[in-house]
Amino acid sequence: MEINDITFAYQDKITRLHKVNAQLKKGEITTIIGPNGCGKSTLLSVLTNNNQPQAGQVILDGKVLNKYKPKELAKKLGVVHQQNTAPADMTVEKLVHYGRLPHKNTFSPQSEKDEQMVEWALKCTGLYERRHDAIDTLSGGQQQRVWIAMALAQDTPFLFLDEPTSNLDMYYQYEILELVKQLCEEHGLTIVMVLHDINQAIQYSHTIIAMKQGKVIETGNPKEIVTRELIQEVYGVNVVVKDDEDVGMYIVPLGI
């Protein structure tokens, strides 16, 4: 996927993205970071065709993104939004089955392929044993995995995640991130996610896109671009960047 000179503004006319350029590499995890209001989720919404840019283009597999028909695009991109709702008494398996809609015609019955993909998605996310349970009986981390499972059932090469660890405690945050890593390494998915935690982004990303005020400040391998100067420029926070032999690279905030 290529992002070429994307400019976007909502109806308030305030420009949220300013000539954004980037390239999403196949089979890798790309994480978008930056302070609140910098345009992270807005960029994700443009990349998933939920919003149309005023200028520039997103190219997916050689074709302009907004030229895809909705069902055609839904076979390319799986998306998990930051806020998701479903009837509390709906079962895990039933919700995950909704991920198969792009592959079905109206009123068509479940196919063997549908069942195989739903089973695979449930097993990938560790939810197979809970498939008959109501969603409201699950923990926050388990519920997040249900939405990821629904996106996986779409059988798409791209998976977009908007703040997948928000409102989760530390254990479930890392459970989700380990799942993301597994989906990339073992199943070859190209994953794009928005994260707030810089250390998590460093640990779980092949590429980081650092944004501020709707602009890309830097993009590249975390070990190459995450510096004291970059964090100061993007967040206005003083940090020390460490690289430990056992735990890898991480930052320690010192204050503003």
C-alpha positions as protocol buffer text, in pm:
chain_id: "A"
residue {
  index: 1
  type: MET
  ca { x: 0 y: 0 z: 0 }
}
residue {
  index: 2
  type: GLU
  ca { x: 132 y: 343 z: -98 }
}
residue {
  index: 3
  type: ILE
  ca { x: 26 y: 668 z: 68 }
}
residue {
  index: 4
  type: ASN
  ca { x: 87 y: 958 z: -167 }
}
residue {
  index: 5
  type: ASP
  ca { x: 50 y: 1323 z: -57 }
}
residue {
  index: 6
  type: ILE
  ca { x: -268 y: 1265 z: 144 }
}
residue {
  index: 7
  type: THR
  ca { x: -443 y: 1579 z: 266 }
}
residue {
  index: 8
  type: PHE
  ca { x: -767 y: 1553 z: 464 }
}
residue {
  index: 9
  type: ALA
  ca { x: -1004 y: 1782 z: 655 }
}
residue {
  index: 10
  type: TYR
  ca { x: -1337 y: 1718 z: 826 }
}
residue {
  index: 11
  type: GLN
  ca { x: -1640 y: 1945 z: 775 }
}
residue {
  index: 12
  type: ASP
  ca { x: -1491 y: 2196 z: 1019 }
}
residue {
  index: 13
  type: LYS
  ca { x: -1239 y: 2272 z: 741 }
}
residue {
  index: 14
  type: ILE
  ca { x: -947 y: 2230 z: 979 }
}
residue {
  index: 15
  type: THR
  ca { x: -684 y: 2029 z: 797 }
}
residue {
  index: 16
  type: ARG
  ca { x: -608 y: 1709 z: 989 }
}
residue {
  index: 17
  type: LEU
  ca { x: -359 y: 1551 z: 748 }
}
residue {
  index: 18
  type: HIS
  ca { x: -99 y: 1751 z: 557 }
}
residue {
  index: 19
  type: LYS
  ca { x: 55 y: 1583 z: 251 }
}
residue {
  index: 20
  type: VAL
  ca { x: 119 y: 1252 z: 425 }
}
residue {
  index: 21
  type: ASN
  ca { x: 349 y: 1009 z: 246 }
}
residue {
  index: 22
  type: ALA
  ca { x: 438 y: 656 z: 353 }
}
residue {
  index: 23
  type: GLN
  ca { x: 462 y: 301 z: 229 }
}
residue {
  index: 24
  type: LEU
  ca { x: 324 y: -4 z: 409 }
}
residue {
  index: 25
  type: LYS
  ca { x: 548 y: -305 z: 354 }
}
residue {
  index: 26
  type: LYS
  ca { x: 389 y: -643 z: 287 }
}
residue {
  index: 27
  type: GLY
  ca { x: 406 y: -894 z: 571 }
}
residue {
  index: 28
  type: GLU
  ca { x: 522 y: -641 z: 829 }
}
residue {
  index: 29
  type: ILE
  ca { x: 377 y: -451 z: 1126 }
}
residue {
  index: 30
  type: THR
  ca { x: 359 y: -73 z: 1086 }
}
residue {
  index: 31
  type: THR
  ca { x: 263 y: 134 z: 1389 }
}
residue {
  index: 32
  type: ILE
  ca { x: 147 y: 494 z: 1385 }
}
residue {
  index: 33
  type: ILE
  ca { x: 244 y: 695 z: 1694 }
}
residue {
  index: 34
  type: GLY
  ca { x: 207 y: 1056 z: 1805 }
}
residue {
  index: 35
  type: PRO
  ca { x: 31 y: 1278 z: 2061 }
}
residue {
  index: 36
  type: ASN
  ca { x: -347 y: 1303 z: 2093 }
}
residue {
  index: 37
  type: GLY
  ca { x: -504 y: 1487 z: 1801 }
}
residue {
  index: 38
  type: CYS
  ca { x: -203 y: 1444 z: 1572 }
}
residue {
  index: 39
  type: GLY
  ca { x: -403 y: 1258 z: 1306 }
}
residue {
  index: 40
  type: LYS
  ca { x: -323 y: 893 z: 1381 }
}
residue {
  index: 41
  type: SER
  ca { x: -680 y: 762 z: 1375 }
}
residue {
  index: 42
  type: THR
  ca { x: -770 y: 1002 z: 1094 }
}
residue {
  index: 43
  type: LEU
  ca { x: -493 y: 857 z: 880 }
}
residue {
  index: 44
  type: LEU
  ca { x: -616 y: 506 z: 961 }
}
residue {
  index: 45
  type: SER
  ca { x: -969 y: 606 z: 854 }
}
residue {
  index: 46
  type: VAL
  ca { x: -836 y: 728 z: 519 }
}
residue {
  index: 47
  type: LEU
  ca { x: -629 y: 412 z: 469 }
}
residue {
  index: 48
  type: THR
  ca { x: -941 y: 200 z: 526 }
}
residue {
  index: 49
  type: ASN
  ca { x: -1156 y: 418 z: 297 }
}
residue {
  index: 50
  type: ASN
  ca { x: -1385 y: 537 z: 577 }
}
residue {
  index: 51
  type: ASN
  ca { x: -1288 y: 893 z: 482 }
}
residue {
  index: 52
  type: GLN
  ca { x: -1195 y: 1033 z: 144 }
}
residue {
  index: 53
  type: PRO
  ca { x: -885 y: 1257 z: 112 }
}
residue {
  index: 54
  type: GLN
  ca { x: -922 y: 1605 z: -34 }
}
residue {
  index: 55
  type: ALA
  ca { x: -592 y: 1555 z: -216 }
}
residue {
  index: 56
  type: GLY
  ca { x: -353 y: 1272 z: -282 }
}
residue {
  index: 57
  type: GLN
  ca { x: -415 y: 901 z: -326 }
}
residue {
  index: 58
  type: VAL
  ca { x: -387 y: 571 z: -142 }
}
residue {
  index: 59
  type: ILE
  ca { x: -279 y: 293 z: -377 }
}
residue {
  index: 60
  type: LEU
  ca { x: -362 y: -66 z: -284 }
}
residue {
  index: 61
  type: ASP
  ca { x: -220 y: -342 z: -505 }
}
residue {
  index: 62
  type: GLY
  ca { x: -175 y: -94 z: -790 }
}
residue {
  index: 63
  type: LYS
  ca { x: -531 y: 45 z: -770 }
}
residue {
  index: 64
  type: VAL
  ca { x: -656 y: 369 z: -615 }
}
residue {
  index: 65
  type: LEU
  ca { x: -830 y: 280 z: -289 }
}
residue {
  index: 66
  type: ASN
  ca { x: -1157 y: 462 z: -355 }
}
residue {
  index: 67
  type: LYS
  ca { x: -1197 y: 282 z: -688 }
}
residue {
  index: 68
  type: TYR
  ca { x: -1265 y: -46 z: -508 }
}
residue {
  index: 69
  type: LYS
  ca { x: -1625 y: -152 z: -460 }
}
residue {
  index: 70
  type: PRO
  ca { x: -1714 y: -197 z: -89 }
}
residue {
  index: 71
  type: LYS
  ca { x: -1737 y: -576 z: -99 }
}
residue {
  index: 72
  type: GLU
  ca { x: -1420 y: -598 z: -309 }
}
residue {
  index: 73
  type: LEU
  ca { x: -1232 y: -382 z: -57 }
}
residue {
  index: 74
  type: ALA
  ca { x: -1369 y: -585 z: 235 }
}
residue {
  index: 75
  type: LYS
  ca { x: -1187 y: -884 z: 88 }
}
residue {
  index: 76
  type: LYS
  ca { x: -862 y: -687 z: 105 }
}
residue {
  index: 77
  type: LEU
  ca { x: -882 y: -504 z: 438 }
}
residue {
  index: 78
  type: GLY
  ca { x: -990 y: -620 z: 783 }
}
residue {
  index: 79
  type: VAL
  ca { x: -1049 y: -336 z: 1031 }
}
residue {
  index: 80
  type: VAL
  ca { x: -1090 y: -333 z: 1409 }
}
residue {
  index: 81
  type: HIS
  ca { x: -1206 y: 7 z: 1534 }
}
residue {
  index: 82
  type: GLN
  ca { x: -1129 y: 159 z: 1872 }
}
residue {
  index: 83
  type: GLN
  ca { x: -1490 y: 141 z: 1987 }
}
residue {
  index: 84
  type: ASN
  ca { x: -1700 y: -165 z: 1898 }
}
residue {
  index: 85
  type: THR
  ca { x: -2049 y: -265 z: 2005 }
}
residue {
  index: 86
  type: ALA
  ca { x: -2263 y: -574 z: 1963 }
}
residue {
  index: 87
  type: PRO
  ca { x: -2570 y: -715 z: 2143 }
}
residue {
  index: 88
  type: ALA
  ca { x: -2449 y: -833 z: 2483 }
}
residue {
  index: 89
  type: ASP
  ca { x: -2615 y: -1174 z: 2451 }
}
residue {
  index: 90
  type: MET
  ca { x: -2470 y: -1246 z: 2105 }
}
residue {
  index: 91
  type: THR
  ca { x: -2237 y: -1545 z: 2106 }
}
residue {
  index: 92
  type: VAL
  ca { x: -1872 y: -1520 z: 2012 }
}
residue {
  index: 93
  type: GLU
  ca { x: -1914 y: -1754 z: 1716 }
}
residue {
  index: 94
  type: LYS
  ca { x: -2213 y: -1565 z: 1575 }
}
residue {
  index: 95
  type: LEU
  ca { x: -2029 y: -1234 z: 1580 }
}
residue {
  index: 96
  type: VAL
  ca { x: -1721 y: -1384 z: 1415 }
}
residue {
  index: 97
  type: HIS
  ca { x: -1945 y: -1524 z: 1139 }
}
residue {
  index: 98
  type: TYR
  ca { x: -2025 y: -1164 z: 1039 }
}
residue {
  index: 99
  type: GLY
  ca { x: -1671 y: -1144 z: 909 }
}
residue {
  index: 100
  type: ARG
  ca { x: -1775 y: -1375 z: 625 }
}
residue {
  index: 101
  type: LEU
  ca { x: -2035 y: -1132 z: 483 }
}
residue {
  index: 102
  type: PRO
  ca { x: -1803 y: -994 z: 210 }
}
residue {
  index: 103
  type: HIS
  ca { x: -1776 y: -1347 z: 68 }
}
residue {
  index: 104
  type: LYS
  ca { x: -2148 y: -1420 z: 63 }
}
residue {
  index: 105
  type: ASN
  ca { x: -2452 y: -1326 z: -141 }
}
residue {
  index: 106
  type: THR
  ca { x: -2776 y: -1217 z: 22 }
}
residue {
  index: 107
  type: PHE
  ca { x: -2948 y: -1505 z: 204 }
}
residue {
  index: 108
  type: SER
  ca { x: -2683 y: -1755 z: 93 }
}
residue {
  index: 109
  type: PRO
  ca { x: -2624 y: -2036 z: 347 }
}
residue {
  index: 110
  type: GLN
  ca { x: -2302 y: -2092 z: 537 }
}
residue {
  index: 111
  type: SER
  ca { x: -2048 y: -2271 z: 322 }
}
residue {
  index: 112
  type: GLU
  ca { x: -1774 y: -2511 z: 425 }
}
residue {
  index: 113
  type: LYS
  ca { x: -1524 y: -2233 z: 358 }
}
residue {
  index: 114
  type: ASP
  ca { x: -1716 y: -2002 z: 594 }
}
residue {
  index: 115
  type: GLU
  ca { x: -1704 y: -2260 z: 871 }
}
residue {
  index: 116
  type: GLN
  ca { x: -1334 y: -2326 z: 815 }
}
residue {
  index: 117
  type: MET
  ca { x: -1242 y: -1957 z: 830 }
}
residue {
  index: 118
  type: VAL
  ca { x: -1450 y: -1893 z: 1143 }
}
residue {
  index: 119
  type: GLU
  ca { x: -1295 y: -2195 z: 1316 }
}
residue {
  index: 120
  type: TRP
  ca { x: -946 y: -2080 z: 1214 }
}
residue {
  index: 121
  type: ALA
  ca { x: -1013 y: -1725 z: 1339 }
}
residue {
  index: 122
  type: LEU
  ca { x: -1143 y: -1854 z: 1673 }
}
residue {
  index: 123
  type: LYS
  ca { x: -845 y: -2084 z: 1722 }
}
residue {
  index: 124
  type: CYS
  ca { x: -595 y: -1811 z: 1622 }
}
residue {
  index: 125
  type: THR
  ca { x: -738 y: -1581 z: 1886 }
}
residue {
  index: 126
  type: GLY
  ca { x: -769 y: -1850 z: 2153 }
}
residue {
  index: 127
  type: LEU
  ca { x: -1148 y: -1826 z: 2162 }
}
residue {
  index: 128
  type: TYR
  ca { x: -1253 y: -2162 z: 2022 }
}
residue {
  index: 129
  type: GLU
  ca { x: -1347 y: -2300 z: 2365 }
}
residue {
  index: 130
  type: ARG
  ca { x: -1554 y: -1986 z: 2432 }
}
residue {
  index: 131
  type: ARG
  ca { x: -1732 y: -1981 z: 2095 }
}
residue {
  index: 132
  type: HIS
  ca { x: -2077 y: -2052 z: 2243 }
}
residue {
  index: 133
  type: ASP
  ca { x: -2042 y: -1794 z: 2521 }
}
residue {
  index: 134
  type: ALA
  ca { x: -2218 y: -1457 z: 2520 }
}
residue {
  index: 135
  type: ILE
  ca { x: -1988 y: -1164 z: 2452 }
}
residue {
  index: 136
  type: ASP
  ca { x: -2077 y: -990 z: 2778 }
}
residue {
  index: 137
  type: THR
  ca { x: -1937 y: -1285 z: 2976 }
}
residue {
  index: 138
  type: LEU
  ca { x: -1587 y: -1221 z: 2844 }
}
residue {
  index: 139
  type: SER
  ca { x: -1312 y: -1001 z: 2984 }
}
residue {
  index: 140
  type: GLY
  ca { x: -1209 y: -682 z: 2805 }
}
residue {
  index: 141
  type: GLY
  ca { x: -910 y: -849 z: 2645 }
}
residue {
  index: 142
  type: GLN
  ca { x: -1118 y: -1144 z: 2531 }
}
residue {
  index: 143
  type: GLN
  ca { x: -1380 y: -913 z: 2380 }
}
residue {
  index: 144
  type: GLN
  ca { x: -1107 y: -733 z: 2187 }
}
residue {
  index: 145
  type: ARG
  ca { x: -992 y: -1069 z: 2052 }
}
residue {
  index: 146
  type: VAL
  ca { x: -1348 y: -1142 z: 1933 }
}
residue {
  index: 147
  type: TRP
  ca { x: -1339 y: -832 z: 1713 }
}
residue {
  index: 148
  type: ILE
  ca { x: -997 y: -930 z: 1582 }
}
residue {
  index: 149
  type: ALA
  ca { x: -1133 y: -1279 z: 1512 }
}
residue {
  index: 150
  type: MET
  ca { x: -1420 y: -1129 z: 1313 }
}
residue {
  index: 151
  type: ALA
  ca { x: -1170 y: -933 z: 1104 }
}
residue {
  index: 152
  type: LEU
  ca { x: -959 y: -1247 z: 1054 }
}
residue {
  index: 153
  type: ALA
  ca { x: -1266 y: -1437 z: 931 }
}
residue {
  index: 154
  type: GLN
  ca { x: -1281 y: -1189 z: 643 }
}
residue {
  index: 155
  type: ASP
  ca { x: -969 y: -1363 z: 512 }
}
residue {
  index: 156
  type: THR
  ca { x: -788 y: -1042 z: 415 }
}
residue {
  index: 157
  type: PRO
  ca { x: -414 y: -983 z: 364 }
}
residue {
  index: 158
  type: PHE
  ca { x: -431 y: -649 z: 553 }
}
residue {
  index: 159
  type: LEU
  ca { x: -540 y: -596 z: 914 }
}
residue {
  index: 160
  type: PHE
  ca { x: -589 y: -244 z: 1056 }
}
residue {
  index: 161
  type: LEU
  ca { x: -617 y: -192 z: 1433 }
}
residue {
  index: 162
  type: ASP
  ca { x: -708 y: 142 z: 1590 }
}
residue {
  index: 163
  type: GLU
  ca { x: -562 y: 149 z: 1943 }
}
residue {
  index: 164
  type: PRO
  ca { x: -618 y: -225 z: 2006 }
}
residue {
  index: 165
  type: THR
  ca { x: -475 y: -203 z: 2361 }
}
residue {
  index: 166
  type: SER
  ca { x: -680 y: 94 z: 2484 }
}
residue {
  index: 167
  type: ASN
  ca { x: -871 y: 43 z: 2811 }
}
residue {
  index: 168
  type: LEU
  ca { x: -694 y: -288 z: 2877 }
}
residue {
  index: 169
  type: ASP
  ca { x: -467 y: -366 z: 3171 }
}
residue {
  index: 170
  type: MET
  ca { x: -103 y: -455 z: 3111 }
}
residue {
  index: 171
  type: TYR
  ca { x: -157 y: -831 z: 3085 }
}
residue {
  index: 172
  type: TYR
  ca { x: -424 y: -803 z: 2817 }
}
residue {
  index: 173
  type: GLN
  ca { x: -232 y: -533 z: 2631 }
}
residue {
  index: 174
  type: TYR
  ca { x: 60 y: -768 z: 2582 }
}
residue {
  index: 175
  type: GLU
  ca { x: -171 y: -1060 z: 2510 }
}
residue {
  index: 176
  type: ILE
  ca { x: -317 y: -862 z: 2218 }
}
residue {
  index: 177
  type: LEU
  ca { x: 26 y: -749 z: 2097 }
}
residue {
  index: 178
  type: GLU
  ca { x: 161 y: -1104 z: 2108 }
}
residue {
  index: 179
  type: LEU
  ca { x: -140 y: -1210 z: 1900 }
}
residue {
  index: 180
  type: VAL
  ca { x: -63 y: -932 z: 1649 }
}
residue {
  index: 181
  type: LYS
  ca { x: 297 y: -1051 z: 1628 }
}
residue {
  index: 182
  type: GLN
  ca { x: 182 y: -1411 z: 1575 }
}
residue {
  index: 183
  type: LEU
  ca { x: -60 y: -1313 z: 1298 }
}
residue {
  index: 184
  type: CYS
  ca { x: 219 y: -1134 z: 1116 }
}
residue {
  index: 185
  type: GLU
  ca { x: 494 y: -1393 z: 1162 }
}
residue {
  index: 186
  type: GLU
  ca { x: 296 y: -1714 z: 1127 }
}
residue {
  index: 187
  type: HIS
  ca { x: 19 y: -1612 z: 888 }
}
residue {
  index: 188
  type: GLY
  ca { x: 186 y: -1339 z: 684 }
}
residue {
  index: 189
  type: LEU
  ca { x: -64 y: -1062 z: 752 }
}
residue {
  index: 190
  type: THR
  ca { x: 33 y: -703 z: 683 }
}
residue {
  index: 191
  type: ILE
  ca { x: -73 y: -517 z: 997 }
}
residue {
  index: 192
  type: VAL
  ca { x: -116 y: -145 z: 1057 }
}
residue {
  index: 193
  type: MET
  ca { x: -200 y: -26 z: 1407 }
}
residue {
  index: 194
  type: VAL
  ca { x: -225 y: 290 z: 1614 }
}
residue {
  index: 195
  type: LEU
  ca { x: -58 y: 277 z: 1956 }
}
residue {
  index: 196
  type: HIS
  ca { x: 1 y: 527 z: 2237 }
}
residue {
  index: 197
  type: ASP
  ca { x: 275 y: 337 z: 2418 }
}
residue {
  index: 198
  type: ILE
  ca { x: 607 y: 410 z: 2247 }
}
residue {
  index: 199
  type: ASN
  ca { x: 787 y: 117 z: 2409 }
}
residue {
  index: 200
  type: GLN
  ca { x: 519 y: -121 z: 2283 }
}
residue {
  index: 201
  type: ALA
  ca { x: 553 y: 31 z: 1936 }
}
residue {
  index: 202
  type: ILE
  ca { x: 931 y: -18 z: 1945 }
}
residue {
  index: 203
  type: GLN
  ca { x: 898 y: -380 z: 2058 }
}
residue {
  index: 204
  type: TYR
  ca { x: 624 y: -494 z: 1820 }
}
residue {
  index: 205
  type: SER
  ca { x: 681 y: -296 z: 1499 }
}
residue {
  index: 206
  type: HIS
  ca { x: 895 y: -335 z: 1191 }
}
residue {
  index: 207
  type: THR
  ca { x: 822 y: 26 z: 1097 }
}
residue {
  index: 208
  type: ILE
  ca { x: 705 y: 328 z: 1296 }
}
residue {
  index: 209
  type: ILE
  ca { x: 531 y: 632 z: 1149 }
}
residue {
  index: 210
  type: ALA
  ca { x: 572 y: 924 z: 1392 }
}
residue {
  index: 211
  type: MET
  ca { x: 316 y: 1204 z: 1347 }
}
residue {
  index: 212
  type: LYS
  ca { x: 259 y: 1553 z: 1484 }
}
residue {
  index: 213
  type: GLN
  ca { x: -13 y: 1802 z: 1386 }
}
residue {
  index: 214
  type: GLY
  ca { x: -121 y: 1599 z: 1084 }
}
residue {
  index: 215
  type: LYS
  ca { x: 227 y: 1559 z: 941 }
}
residue {
  index: 216
  type: VAL
  ca { x: 468 y: 1267 z: 926 }
}
residue {
  index: 217
  type: ILE
  ca { x: 778 y: 1372 z: 1119 }
}
residue {
  index: 218
  type: GLU
  ca { x: 973 y: 1050 z: 1067 }
}
residue {
  index: 219
  type: THR
  ca { x: 919 y: 698 z: 943 }
}
residue {
  index: 220
  type: GLY
  ca { x: 1139 y: 391 z: 952 }
}
residue {
  index: 221
  type: ASN
  ca { x: 1279 y: 107 z: 1162 }
}
residue {
  index: 222
  type: PRO
  ca { x: 1224 y: 184 z: 1534 }
}
residue {
  index: 223
  type: LYS
  ca { x: 1590 y: 126 z: 1622 }
}
residue {
  index: 224
  type: GLU
  ca { x: 1694 y: 375 z: 1358 }
}
residue {
  index: 225
  type: ILE
  ca { x: 1445 y: 658 z: 1408 }
}
residue {
  index: 226
  type: VAL
  ca { x: 1347 y: 657 z: 1778 }
}
residue {
  index: 227
  type: THR
  ca { x: 1588 y: 905 z: 1933 }
}
residue {
  index: 228
  type: ARG
  ca { x: 1580 y: 1154 z: 2218 }
}
residue {
  index: 229
  type: GLU
  ca { x: 1549 y: 1431 z: 1958 }
}
residue {
  index: 230
  type: LEU
  ca { x: 1252 y: 1269 z: 1781 }
}
residue {
  index: 231
  type: ILE
  ca { x: 1056 y: 1215 z: 2104 }
}
residue {
  index: 232
  type: GLN
  ca { x: 1126 y: 1573 z: 2210 }
}
residue {
  index: 233
  type: GLU
  ca { x: 1006 y: 1705 z: 1873 }
}
residue {
  index: 234
  type: VAL
  ca { x: 692 y: 1489 z: 1856 }
}
residue {
  index: 235
  type: TYR
  ca { x: 582 y: 1480 z: 2222 }
}
residue {
  index: 236
  type: GLY
  ca { x: 773 y: 1763 z: 2389 }
}
residue {
  index: 237
  type: VAL
  ca { x: 906 y: 1517 z: 2648 }
}
residue {
  index: 238
  type: ASN
  ca { x: 1266 y: 1459 z: 2753 }
}
residue {
  index: 239
  type: VAL
  ca { x: 1367 y: 1093 z: 2745 }
}
residue {
  index: 240
  type: VAL
  ca { x: 1665 y: 866 z: 2765 }
}
residue {
  index: 241
  type: VAL
  ca { x: 1687 y: 597 z: 2495 }
}
residue {
  index: 242
  type: LYS
  ca { x: 1828 y: 270 z: 2624 }
}
residue {
  index: 243
  type: ASP
  ca { x: 1933 y: -44 z: 2437 }
}
residue {
  index: 244
  type: ASP
  ca { x: 1965 y: -340 z: 2671 }
}
residue {
  index: 245
  type: GLU
  ca { x: 2112 y: -672 z: 2559 }
}
residue {
  index: 246
  type: ASP
  ca { x: 1835 y: -866 z: 2733 }
}
residue {
  index: 247
  type: VAL
  ca { x: 1522 y: -652 z: 2682 }
}
residue {
  index: 248
  type: GLY
  ca { x: 1611 y: -459 z: 2369 }
}
residue {
  index: 249
  type: MET
  ca { x: 1553 y: -93 z: 2298 }
}
residue {
  index: 250
  type: TYR
  ca { x: 1326 y: 123 z: 2514 }
}
residue {
  index: 251
  type: ILE
  ca { x: 1279 y: 479 z: 2631 }
}
residue {
  index: 252
  type: VAL
  ca { x: 1261 y: 624 z: 2983 }
}
residue {
  index: 253
  type: PRO
  ca { x: 1072 y: 956 z: 3017 }
}
residue {
  index: 254
  type: LEU
  ca { x: 1250 y: 1220 z: 3229 }
}
residue {
  index: 255
  type: GLY
  ca { x: 988 y: 1497 z: 3222 }
}
residue {
  index: 256
  type: ILE
  ca { x: 897 y: 1800 z: 3015 }
}
